[in-house]
Amino acid sequence: MANPFDDYENDINLKYPLHNKKYVIFSYKKEDCPNNWKYLNIRSIFDKIISAQLHIFNNKWDYFAHDFLQQFSSSKLIDMDQSYFDFYEKNFSQIIFANNHLQEFFNDIAKKVEEEIAIDRYYNTTWGFI
């Protein structure tokens, strides 16, 4: 992992010198942790909270919290080969970058068409001229 564990520990030790400190990594995939750190799988925690059914739906925040937990629980997992997950994890920033450029490309095409054809309104059979 690329996390600066020593920096985190030093910062916490400076801020809370008298406290008994626990260091935890929350992640969706198994992480190798330093000796004094603990790993917790976020998905399994969310699954346990949902399956415990300790909440009562009597206000909007209960629904919000339940919906939030379900978004990240195992019930919403996509059945996908591990190689696809690895690909997306490795290339996520490039995918977002390419998607942004593609969107800019479409916007440029629309702008160019608007300039070349000089459309200021069009006719719709239901609403007439728009």
Long-range contacts (C-beta under 8 A, 24 or more apart in sequence): 1-25, 1-31, 1-32, 5-34, 5-37, 9-36, 42-72, 43-72, 43-73, 43-74, 44-74, 46-70, 46-72, 46-73, 47-73, 47-74, 47-75, 50-75
